[in-house]
């Protein structure tokens, strides 16, 4: 299972980037403080919906292990005096990020070190925050959240199958974020170069993911147009349930294209290669979409008129039978074996709705006139 753990915030962003993240990975997760587990209504509405529908896994900070605090303190000790002074200046100027106290749970040495270095304040120093929050200098906060996320991904990837509610999710987990500052922290490297065993594997996996993320984000933003506003959670659940079995095939295909691009070091040549990859993928997705459009019953079954007619008693059964017949075309093995079939279904389901305008200025469309919208 391929999965992505979001950071640095508790609540996931209600953006098109996050919609694509939900649709691309087998599982996604976010780091949730202990107090939020006991009172989930403290989560943002969008995040809470995703958690309740099983679309987002919750990671507890303490799953990272007891050594994270000491490791992070040692990392800070290696910073130069000039760097520490600059960070203190930024803290005094209010360049802070608030980190929930629970995320420092079991890592008292790390928090103590940060405070002793003058890089953190209690949240009660700020009128809009309580004492359950710690105000960290911005870069230091991003580094801590990156370290926490790396540790959680490493332990989840190395863990066996969990048991019962609240067990750590398993699979191959990598960090994911939409913040440039957080990505830059990952690139700086928080793990020693001489790491070995599982640490080395995680180090290489993260470096590879950071390198691939920019290309993947760019490709998906063009290949999978989705609304900029959050999608209905039930719609995502239904789509994943119906088409989720096609996702691994798509991801293997797309990641192979990304890896191909990463082997080209010259920026100009890589750009040319990515242009060709985009064209190839667009052509193949267009072929898949054409296949879907050629299913006449499928086209009819999606008609808004039929949705209205289903409320007419003697028409309801034959219409639903027609929709079932249209869906049976979906089982065509030649189509679903195509690696880009998943993207074709996603485009058909999530592409922004078309807007029809009057033929001539001043005309009132029939539908708007009848419905009283005009």
Buried (B, 14 or more C-beta within 10 A) or exposed (E): EBBBBBBBBBBBBBBBBBBBBBBBBBBBBBBBBBEBBEEEEBBBEBBBBBBEEEBBBBBBBBBBBEEBBEBBBEBBEEBEEEEBEBBBEBBEEEEBBBBBBBBBBBBEBBBBBBBEBBBBBBBEEBEEBEEBBBBBBBBBBBBBBBBBBBBBBBBBBBBEEEEEEEEBBBBBBBBBBBBEBBBEBBEEEBBEEEEEEEBBBBBEBBBBBBBBBEBBBEBBEEBBBBEEEBBEBEEBBEBBEEBEEBBBBBBEBBBEBBEEBEEBEEEEEBEEBBEEBBEEBEEBBEEBBEBBEEBEBBEBBEEEEBEEEBEEEEEEEEBEEBBEEBBEBBEEEEBBEBBBBBBBBBBBBBEEEEEEEEEEEEEEBEEEEEEEEE
